[in-house]
């Protein structure tokens, strides 16, 4: 069992920045990949970025060059730094990992105004 607790998010103007953090607890020694997904109203949940325990990252094309995912294995946290935000980044953002089962955080709202 893994628990994921997110923090950060909020309202920002286009061009601004936000930082999301996710803290994992429970069977964290089994975690390899951690990531962030987002879901906008009326759309499917999509992968934003992911990072392996060794630091290999993967980004959606829509956020490359603007978002940075990082990880602190000692603290079992993953962070998403979001810069140059656009209105189309507006969504609920979810922290995710998978150990046989999918584990999700509670979600945090990010709203970017134009």
Backbone bond lengths (Angstrom), bond angles and torsions (degrees), N, CA, C in turn:
res aa  C-N    CA-C-N  psi(-1)  N-CA   C-N-CA  omega(-1)  CA-C   N-CA-C  phi
1 X - - - 1.460 - - 1.520 109.97 -
2 X 1.320 114.37 139.03 1.463 121.31 178.69 1.522 107.98 -132.33
3 X 1.311 116.07 138.32 1.464 121.33 173.82 1.531 108.31 -114.42
4 X 1.318 115.03 136.64 1.460 121.66 -179.98 1.520 108.75 -122.19
5 X 1.323 116.11 125.84 1.459 121.19 -179.51 1.524 108.79 -122.99
6 X 1.313 115.79 121.84 1.458 121.88 -176.85 1.523 110.85 -98.06
7 X 1.317 114.35 155.38 1.463 120.90 171.85 1.517 107.82 -146.78
8 X 1.317 115.44 161.77 1.453 120.70 -176.79 1.512 110.03 101.68
9 X 1.303 116.53 -162.27 1.448 120.85 -176.03 1.514 110.85 85.04
10 X 1.327 115.26 -179.08 1.458 120.36 -179.58 1.506 111.98 134.90
11 X 1.326 114.96 -159.34 1.463 122.26 -177.60 1.523 109.46 -109.66
12 X 1.316 116.08 133.07 1.465 120.67 -179.80 1.524 108.65 -146.25
13 X 1.305 115.83 153.14 1.461 119.74 176.34 1.520 110.32 -80.08
14 X 1.311 115.77 156.31 1.461 120.84 176.81 1.526 110.15 -54.83
15 X 1.327 114.59 136.66 1.460 119.86 -177.05 1.509 113.67 93.54
16 X 1.325 116.12 -11.83 1.449 120.60 -178.45 1.519 112.90 -84.05
17 X 1.332 115.37 -173.54 1.462 122.10 -176.71 1.523 111.08 -130.73
18 X 1.301 114.64 151.09 1.459 122.50 172.56 1.517 108.64 -143.13
19 X 1.329 114.91 157.38 1.458 120.83 179.64 1.516 108.76 -129.74
20 X 1.327 115.22 126.05 1.464 121.58 176.99 1.520 108.74 -108.29
21 X 1.322 115.08 141.06 1.460 120.29 176.38 1.522 109.93 -127.95
22 X 1.311 115.58 151.14 1.459 121.54 179.63 1.527 107.72 -139.12
23 X 1.316 115.73 128.09 1.464 121.33 178.33 1.521 109.11 -111.09
24 X 1.307 115.98 129.05 1.460 121.71 179.70 1.514 110.01 -102.63
25 X 1.320 115.19 144.31 1.462 120.99 175.53 1.527 108.37 -142.27
26 X 1.314 115.66 166.29 1.456 120.11 -177.04 1.516 110.12 99.78
27 X 1.314 116.87 -133.73 1.467 122.32 -176.91 1.519 111.40 -81.59
28 X 1.327 115.94 58.08 1.468 120.76 -172.45 1.515 112.12 -68.77
29 X 1.334 118.28 -23.38 1.454 120.98 -178.37 1.532 110.88 -65.02
30 X 1.336 116.60 -18.01 1.460 120.22 -178.97 1.533 112.60 -90.90
31 X 1.327 116.59 -5.82 1.463 119.78 -175.26 1.524 110.97 -78.94
32 X 1.328 117.02 131.41 1.457 120.63 170.85 1.524 108.69 -109.29
33 X 1.319 117.02 -69.22 1.462 120.39 -176.24 1.521 110.42 -93.37
34 X 1.315 115.44 134.84 1.469 122.27 169.97 1.517 107.87 -124.15
35 X 1.302 115.64 148.89 1.457 118.00 -177.32 1.504 113.51 -154.98
36 X 1.316 113.76 175.14 1.456 122.59 175.61 1.529 108.98 -122.06
37 X 1.315 115.46 132.05 1.450 123.10 172.92 1.524 107.66 -116.11
38 X 1.323 115.81 164.60 1.460 119.82 173.23 1.521 109.83 -142.32
39 X 1.313 114.04 154.61 1.454 120.67 178.23 1.510 109.23 -139.12
40 X 1.312 114.82 116.41 1.465 121.48 176.21 1.522 108.76 -90.97
41 X 1.333 117.77 157.75 1.462 120.57 -179.63 1.522 111.70 -55.92
42 X 1.323 115.63 128.68 1.453 120.37 177.38 1.520 115.02 78.52
43 X 1.326 116.50 4.66 1.460 120.12 -178.39 1.515 110.78 -121.19
44 X 1.318 115.54 162.43 1.453 120.42 177.78 1.519 110.58 -77.38
45 X 1.310 115.12 154.78 1.459 119.95 175.46 1.534 108.22 -67.73
46 X 1.335 115.33 136.31 1.458 119.53 -177.41 1.525 110.99 -131.33
47 X 1.328 115.18 151.14 1.457 120.43 176.70 1.521 109.74 -72.29
48 X 1.315 115.98 132.86 1.464 121.64 175.77 1.530 109.51 -98.94
49 X 1.325 116.14 -52.51 1.454 121.20 -178.68 1.505 109.22 -161.79
50 X 1.331 115.36 153.34 1.455 120.32 176.37 1.518 109.70 -142.75
51 X 1.332 115.14 161.16 1.461 120.17 -179.48 1.519 108.74 -148.70
52 X 1.332 115.45 135.45 1.455 120.16 178.05 1.524 110.31 -85.38
53 X 1.313 115.46 171.55 1.462 120.44 179.97 1.535 110.93 -62.36
54 X 1.325 116.57 -30.12 1.467 121.13 179.58 1.521 112.76 -85.88
55 X 1.341 117.19 -4.51 1.452 120.24 174.02 1.515 116.27 102.06
56 X 1.305 117.88 5.36 1.469 120.15 176.95 1.521 109.14 -72.72
57 X 1.325 115.73 129.05 1.461 120.45 -176.11 1.519 112.20 -111.98
58 X 1.327 113.83 158.52 1.462 121.66 177.92 1.522 106.82 -144.80
59 X 1.340 116.34 135.64 1.458 121.01 -177.23 1.521 111.31 -129.48
60 X 1.312 115.48 147.10 1.458 119.55 168.20 1.522 108.28 -66.67
61 X 1.329 115.95 145.76 1.465 119.54 -179.07 1.527 111.81 -56.76
62 X 1.315 116.45 -34.09 1.466 120.76 -175.08 1.529 113.23 -68.25
63 X 1.331 117.72 -16.32 1.468 119.92 -177.45 1.524 113.42 -117.14
64 X 1.320 116.77 -3.88 1.468 119.70 -179.23 1.528 110.69 -58.10
65 X 1.325 115.59 133.96 1.455 120.61 -179.34 1.514 114.13 85.61
66 X 1.318 117.50 -11.12 1.473 120.86 -179.93 1.524 112.00 -115.67
67 X 1.328 117.00 -36.01 1.466 121.75 -177.86 1.524 109.59 -108.09
68 X 1.321 115.20 147.64 1.455 121.09 176.40 1.518 109.11 -133.47
69 X 1.327 116.00 125.82 1.453 121.21 176.30 1.527 108.52 -101.32
70 X 1.315 115.63 139.56 1.458 120.54 178.18 1.519 109.08 -142.56
71 X 1.310 114.50 167.17 1.462 118.69 -172.58 1.526 109.81 -146.99
72 X 1.312 115.58 142.49 1.462 122.41 173.21 1.523 106.94 -118.88
73 X 1.318 116.69 100.41 1.467 120.32 -175.65 1.531 111.67 -67.02
74 X 1.308 117.00 -30.01 1.467 119.76 179.75 1.525 111.49 -68.12
75 X 1.327 116.02 -33.49 1.473 120.66 -179.03 1.523 111.92 -100.64
76 X 1.327 116.79 -2.95 1.469 121.22 -179.66 1.530 111.27 56.80
77 X 1.310 115.38 45.46 1.458 120.19 178.75 1.522 110.44 -124.72
78 X 1.312 115.38 152.37 1.458 122.32 173.48 1.522 107.41 -131.83
79 X 1.321 115.58 139.90 1.460 121.39 -174.78 1.519 110.20 -126.41
80 X 1.307 115.67 143.23 1.463 121.37 175.62 1.519 107.61 -121.27
81 X 1.318 116.29 109.87 1.458 121.93 175.06 1.525 108.22 -91.24
82 X 1.322 116.00 120.98 1.458 120.91 -175.31 1.530 108.81 -115.74
83 X 1.315 115.75 115.75 1.463 121.99 179.08 1.517 110.24 -115.41
84 X 1.311 115.48 164.81 1.476 121.28 178.62 1.524 110.90 48.73
85 X 1.309 115.70 48.72 1.455 120.10 -175.92 1.524 111.74 -66.34
86 X 1.330 114.20 146.31 1.456 122.22 -179.10 1.534 108.68 -120.09
87 X 1.328 117.17 156.69 1.469 119.09 177.12 1.535 112.64 -54.70
88 X 1.316 117.29 -33.07 1.463 120.03 -179.50 1.530 112.93 -72.13
89 X 1.324 117.97 -6.01 1.460 121.10 172.94 1.532 111.95 -82.36
90 X 1.312 116.77 -6.73 1.456 121.19 179.36 1.525 110.42 -61.04
91 X 1.313 116.18 124.60 1.466 121.42 -176.89 1.522 109.03 -178.09
92 X 1.319 115.33 171.81 1.456 120.78 166.53 1.525 106.84 -90.62
93 X 1.312 116.25 127.39 1.457 122.14 -177.81 1.528 109.70 -102.77
94 X 1.325 115.11 134.50 1.454 121.74 -176.34 1.530 110.58 -122.70
95 X 1.286 115.96 134.15 1.455 122.20 170.48 1.525 107.83 -80.40
96 X 1.321 117.25 144.54 1.462 120.62 -174.86 1.519 111.84 -145.13
97 X 1.317 115.60 145.91 1.439 122.45 164.89 1.525 108.22 -150.17
98 X 1.319 115.44 167.36 1.457 119.00 -178.28 1.520 110.06 -140.30
99 X 1.318 114.99 125.71 1.458 122.39 171.85 1.513 105.01 -133.59
100 X 1.288 116.95 91.08 1.465 123.18 -170.97 1.535 110.41 66.90
101 X 1.310 116.49 -52.09 1.462 122.67 176.06 1.523 110.57 -106.09
102 X 1.321 115.21 157.93 1.462 119.96 173.03 1.524 109.72 -82.16
103 X 1.316 115.95 137.27 1.461 121.98 174.62 1.521 108.18 -121.55
104 X 1.334 114.91 135.59 1.464 121.59 -177.17 1.526 110.71 -127.74
105 X 1.314 114.85 146.76 1.448 119.42 168.96 1.514 109.95 -76.32
106 X 1.329 115.62 -179.93 1.464 120.02 -176.38 1.521 112.19 -78.79
107 X 1.310 117.40 -14.03 1.459 121.69 -179.47 1.517 111.57 93.39
108 X 1.322 115.48 144.97 1.458 121.00 176.76 1.524 108.71 -137.12
109 X 1.320 116.30 135.80 1.462 120.95 -174.96 1.528 110.57 -81.29
110 X 1.318 115.33 132.19 1.464 122.46 171.29 1.517 107.05 -120.12
111 X 1.317 116.08 122.31 1.456 121.59 179.69 1.521 108.94 -123.76
112 X 1.327 115.38 125.00 1.462 121.35 179.98 1.526 108.16 -115.00
113 X 1.309 115.77 117.42 1.463 119.92 -178.31 1.527 109.55 -92.46
114 X 1.317 114.79 148.24 1.481 120.04 -178.96 1.515 111.55 -88.90
